Amino acid sequence: MDDHHSRTIGIIPGVKGLGGPASFHEKFVSGITRLGHKITYDLNQPDLEAVLVIAGSKHLKLLSDVKRRRIPIIQRLDGMNWVHRVRWTGIKHYLRSEVNNWILKTIRNTLATRIVYQSRFSLSWWEGKYGRIEKPTEIIFNGVDLERFTPPHEIPIISNGIQVLLVEGHLKNGLEQGLFNAVNALQKWRSHLGLPILLSAAGDIPEDIQKRVEVKLPGRFRWLGILPRQSIIREMQRSHAFFSVEMNPACPNSVIEALACGLPVLGWENGAISELVDATCAAVIPYGGDVWKGEPASVDGFAEKANDLVDNLAEYRQNARRRAESLFGLDNMINKYLQVIFPR
């Protein structure tokens, strides 16, 4: 591929709002256009050279037309909807989840030319559920802008309490079990060095769930609601640790962004977490329960690991940033996608 030649890449869908696909969309478009390439959302455009499908799209006929024109279709896959099968979340949510899974599978099996999985966990999940497919595949971690997401100049002081941050797009429709896991862990790890543990939570968390949590640890929570990206960066820079609560995460952007801000990670070994962090920058423990059944996580040994993290905070923070720089740079992610979209 001629790196100096401008190429036209179609994207479908044009994702906006909360969550990983929207975050990826913003980063990808920014990185691609900075390199001089063009992004279009009109897949009928005559100069279209490739299409990137961010997860799935209901416009299957449009993608079929693109395939007939012999234009490569690259599908980016994370995980799939699963909570609705183990916990009743209402008929509308159940049907929507099943339809979305069918769309993802149909594009993967019949329309996509090449597949990008966000992690080894994501690849094994899809192959375990729907079988291996004979198409070129690649594993590309999500990336982060290392010049935008940066550590603070000084480690925030802990004299008023140990500040732990949680960032999730949505914690409802069964996904709130991740928040309850965090609360159970915090009940064991109420304080350290005589300081209270305080949790700030950003994202779409319904008020009734907030109330259920508050009862367990009154006065320990800050509900931040839905925050713009810059505000999330500020919260990361003023916190001491990041709590990863997503269940079966394929490659959570929030964890990668936290590492870039020098935030060590607390949580459980499930999904792709063990691919993103190691013992030098995180305190994670085995999940214990059956996460695929939505069971509560174990908290055995959590407090001891979390205490070690706080006791060696400066070292953990340096390692967190180093981990982000070595694995999750945005330019690295963009270059890998371009190699898949336009193979030499």
CORZI-V135922 format. One record per residue. PHI is phi in whole degrees, -180 to 180 (* if undefined). OMEGA is omega in whole degrees, 0 to 359 (none if undefined). Layout:
phi=PHI omega=OMEGA
phi=PHI omega=OMEGA
This chain:
phi=* omega=176
phi=-78 omega=185
phi=-65 omega=183
phi=-97 omega=181
phi=-94 omega=180
phi=-72 omega=179
phi=-116 omega=180
phi=-109 omega=182
phi=-117 omega=175
phi=-88 omega=176
phi=-125 omega=175
phi=-146 omega=349
phi=-81 omega=175
phi=-82 omega=191
phi=-73 omega=174
phi=-134 omega=176
phi=105 omega=182
phi=-90 omega=170
phi=97 omega=186
phi=-62 omega=181
phi=-58 omega=179
phi=-67 omega=178
phi=-64 omega=178
phi=-62 omega=181
phi=-56 omega=181
phi=-61 omega=182
phi=-68 omega=183
phi=-64 omega=180
phi=-61 omega=179
phi=-61 omega=182
phi=-68 omega=182
phi=-67 omega=182
phi=-70 omega=177
phi=-64 omega=178
phi=-85 omega=176
phi=95 omega=178
phi=-87 omega=183
phi=-107 omega=175
phi=-111 omega=175
phi=-134 omega=175
phi=-109 omega=177
phi=-101 omega=184
phi=-78 omega=174
phi=-92 omega=183
phi=-61 omega=186
phi=-67 omega=182
phi=-92 omega=180
phi=-63 omega=183
phi=-114 omega=178
phi=-166 omega=179
phi=-127 omega=173
phi=-106 omega=176
phi=-97 omega=179
phi=-84 omega=184
phi=72 omega=184
phi=-141 omega=178
phi=-152 omega=178
phi=-76 omega=183
phi=-85 omega=184
phi=-70 omega=178
phi=-64 omega=178
phi=-62 omega=178
phi=-67 omega=176
phi=-63 omega=177
phi=-63 omega=178
phi=-62 omega=180
phi=-64 omega=178
phi=-63 omega=177
phi=-81 omega=179
phi=63 omega=175
phi=-94 omega=182
phi=-61 omega=176
phi=-118 omega=180
phi=-109 omega=179
phi=-104 omega=176
phi=-98 omega=184
phi=-116 omega=169
phi=-106 omega=177
phi=-108 omega=177
phi=-140 omega=178
phi=-70 omega=182
phi=-142 omega=186
phi=-62 omega=182
phi=-63 omega=180
phi=-87 omega=181
phi=-117 omega=180
phi=-144 omega=183
phi=-69 omega=181
phi=-123 omega=179
phi=103 omega=185
phi=-64 omega=181
phi=-64 omega=180
phi=-65 omega=180
phi=-62 omega=182
phi=-65 omega=179
phi=-62 omega=180
phi=-65 omega=180
phi=-67 omega=178
phi=-63 omega=180
phi=-63 omega=177
phi=-63 omega=179
phi=-64 omega=179
phi=-62 omega=179
phi=-58 omega=182
phi=-65 omega=182
phi=-63 omega=179
phi=-65 omega=180
phi=-60 omega=189
phi=-82 omega=190
phi=-120 omega=188
phi=-112 omega=184
phi=-70 omega=175
phi=-87 omega=180
phi=-140 omega=182
phi=-122 omega=171
phi=-113 omega=174
phi=-98 omega=184
phi=-78 omega=182
phi=-165 omega=175
phi=-64 omega=177
phi=-60 omega=180
phi=-61 omega=179
phi=-60 omega=183
phi=-66 omega=178
phi=-64 omega=181
phi=-66 omega=181
phi=-69 omega=178
phi=-69 omega=183
phi=-86 omega=188
phi=-122 omega=176
phi=87 omega=179
phi=-79 omega=177
phi=-120 omega=183
phi=-88 omega=176
phi=-136 omega=175
phi=-58 omega=179
phi=-130 omega=180
phi=-144 omega=173
phi=-107 omega=179
phi=-131 omega=176
phi=-65 omega=171
phi=-65 omega=182
phi=-121 omega=180
phi=-140 omega=176
phi=-74 omega=186
phi=-73 omega=176
phi=-92 omega=178
phi=-94 omega=177
phi=-92 omega=185
phi=-132 omega=176
phi=-69 omega=174
phi=-69 omega=180
phi=-65 omega=179
phi=-134 omega=176
phi=-64 omega=179
phi=-57 omega=180
phi=-69 omega=184
phi=-112 omega=186
phi=-63 omega=181
phi=-99 omega=181
phi=138 omega=180
phi=-90 omega=187
phi=-91 omega=178
phi=-113 omega=183
phi=-113 omega=175
phi=-127 omega=178
phi=-131 omega=177
phi=-140 omega=176
phi=-65 omega=182
phi=-139 omega=173
phi=-126 omega=180
phi=-161 omega=181
phi=54 omega=179
phi=95 omega=181
phi=-74 omega=181
phi=-66 omega=176
phi=-58 omega=177
phi=-62 omega=177
phi=-67 omega=179
phi=-64 omega=175
phi=-60 omega=180
phi=-63 omega=181
phi=-65 omega=177
phi=-60 omega=178
phi=-67 omega=180
phi=-68 omega=175
phi=-64 omega=176
phi=-78 omega=185
phi=-110 omega=185
phi=-72 omega=184
phi=-156 omega=176
phi=-155 omega=183
phi=59 omega=181
phi=78 omega=183
phi=-108 omega=177
phi=-73 omega=173
phi=-94 omega=183
phi=-120 omega=183
phi=-115 omega=172
phi=-104 omega=184
phi=-122 omega=178
phi=-109 omega=177
phi=139 omega=180
phi=-86 omega=181
phi=-123 omega=183
phi=-56 omega=185
phi=-62 omega=180
phi=-66 omega=177
phi=-72 omega=176
phi=-57 omega=182
phi=-65 omega=178
phi=-63 omega=180
phi=-76 omega=182
phi=-57 omega=181
phi=-60 omega=184
phi=-74 omega=181
phi=-143 omega=183
phi=-58 omega=174
phi=78 omega=182
phi=-103 omega=188
phi=-122 omega=170
phi=-123 omega=181
phi=-95 omega=188
phi=-92 omega=183
phi=71 omega=180
phi=-84 omega=185
phi=-112 omega=170
phi=-68 omega=186
phi=-55 omega=183
phi=-64 omega=178
phi=-69 omega=177
phi=-64 omega=178
phi=-60 omega=180
phi=-61 omega=179
phi=-65 omega=178
phi=-64 omega=183
phi=-72 omega=180
phi=-100 omega=181
phi=-100 omega=180
phi=-102 omega=181
phi=-154 omega=180
phi=-115 omega=180
phi=-101 omega=176
phi=-91 omega=185
phi=-117 omega=181
phi=-64 omega=179
phi=-95 omega=183
phi=56 omega=180
phi=-71 omega=181
phi=-81 omega=176
phi=-178 omega=189
phi=-66 omega=178
phi=-58 omega=184
phi=-62 omega=179
phi=-66 omega=180
phi=-65 omega=179
phi=-66 omega=178
phi=-63 omega=178
phi=-58 omega=180
phi=-63 omega=178
phi=-86 omega=179
phi=75 omega=180
phi=-99 omega=173
phi=-68 omega=190
phi=-109 omega=171
phi=-108 omega=176
phi=158 omega=186
phi=-128 omega=178
phi=-80 omega=174
phi=-153 omega=184
phi=60 omega=183
phi=-94 omega=187
phi=-55 omega=183
phi=-69 omega=174
phi=-82 omega=186
phi=-92 omega=183
phi=-125 omega=171
phi=-136 omega=186
phi=-67 omega=181
phi=-80 omega=186
phi=-130 omega=184
phi=-153 omega=172
phi=-121 omega=181
phi=-120 omega=183
phi=-124 omega=177
phi=-57 omega=183
phi=-65 omega=176
phi=87 omega=177
phi=-74 omega=178
phi=-86 omega=184
phi=-63 omega=181
phi=-70 omega=175
phi=-101 omega=180
phi=73 omega=181
phi=-73 omega=177
phi=-63 omega=178
phi=-80 omega=173
phi=-73 omega=175
phi=-117 omega=180
phi=-64 omega=178
phi=83 omega=182
phi=-64 omega=184
phi=-60 omega=180
phi=-63 omega=179
phi=-67 omega=180
phi=-65 omega=177
phi=-62 omega=179
phi=-63 omega=178
phi=-61 omega=181
phi=-66 omega=181
phi=-64 omega=182
phi=-122 omega=190
phi=-60 omega=183
phi=-60 omega=180
phi=-68 omega=178
phi=-60 omega=182
phi=-66 omega=178
phi=-61 omega=180
phi=-68 omega=178
phi=-63 omega=179
phi=-63 omega=179
phi=-62 omega=179
phi=-63 omega=179
phi=-63 omega=181
phi=-65 omega=185
phi=-82 omega=187
phi=-120 omega=196
phi=-125 omega=177
phi=-63 omega=183
phi=-64 omega=180
phi=-61 omega=178
phi=-63 omega=179
phi=-63 omega=182
phi=-62 omega=181
phi=-62 omega=179
phi=-67 omega=177
phi=-65 omega=180
phi=-63 omega=178
phi=-67 omega=177
phi=-80 omega=183
phi=-69 omega=180
phi=-125 omega=180
phi=-63 omega=181
phi=-73 omega=none
